[in-house]
Amino acid sequence: MRAEIEKLFEEKPAAYTKEHFALFARFKQELNEGRVRSAEPDSSARSGWRVNAWVKKGVLVGFRMGAVVDMSVDPIRQPMFDKATWPVKRFTAESGVRIVPGGSSIRDGCFIGKGVTCMPPMYINTGSYVGDGTMVDSHALVGSCAQVGKNCHISAAAQIGGVLEPVGALPVIIEDDVLVGGNCGVYEGTVVKRRAVLGSGTILTRSTPVYDIIRGEVYSATDDEPLIIPEDAVVVPGSRAVSKGKGKEWGLSLYTPVIVKYRDPKTDARVQLEDLLR
């Protein structure tokens, strides 16, 4: 399948055949079942993850193949037009996923584990992976190809960027048991290691260093590596003073995330997921 997908990506045909659509259907089913992923654990990599560029190519092939069709539930009150290859994902009660009424949308071609709770309105895009027991809260986004682990909480209005292109770039990774606070943003292939906590309003990107005041370290992305947030880190929004020029003269500060502690039993008690709601 990998060789066929890569060939179809590199050599766009004049017209797509039934065989091409059958190949894409098999590929999308593998995504839905979680058997292929745009990124997967790799102990040999510093980040602990490797990107599967061919999978991202397959997602892009789907967009290329699809014609825009009418997907409206109600063409007057709720018109919807999208690529025929990427409809909404189908669920049944046996899927073991709670999709609370109120306007959420989950696109086909993503893995949603057992016990996932989707609070309205939220959106999960294609190519992504959401592990068992995770909660995606209201107004939250899980972007294309993003990888979210088990028992995470993606809080209200949090944005988990995906990174579909370039195909060789690692998507955003949220490992198991991570709490992403309300109004957080995690972008540009950032890796948040297991059990980390992102306080409300924390923004993580490749261009923003993270200051660890406990270990005396500064974490930044490089040309070859993403920004990596350590296991158990508790990250909150902070600022650092501008040290020269007009910024210093005017007393300005720049936003920066700060690691203020590492998880302990007290932290665990505060961030415990709402088991009574599950």
PEQUI-V335591 format. One record per helix or strand. SS is the DSSP state (~ for helix, > for strand). FROM is the first residue (numbers start at 1). TO is the last residue. Records with the same first field share a line. If there is no record, write none. Layout:
BEGIN
SS: FROM-TO ; FROM-TO
END
This chain:
BEGIN
~: 2-10 ; 18-33 ; 53-65 ; 93-95 ; 245-249 ; 265-270 ; 275-277
>: 39-41 ; 49-51 ; 68-70 ; 74-74 ; 78-78 ; 81-83 ; 88-88 ; 98-99 ; 105-107 ; 111-112 ; 117-118 ; 123-124 ; 129-130 ; 135-136 ; 141-142 ; 147-148 ; 153-154 ; 159-160 ; 173-174 ; 179-180 ; 185-186 ; 191-192 ; 197-198 ; 203-204 ; 210-212 ; 217-219 ; 228-229 ; 233-241 ; 253-262
END
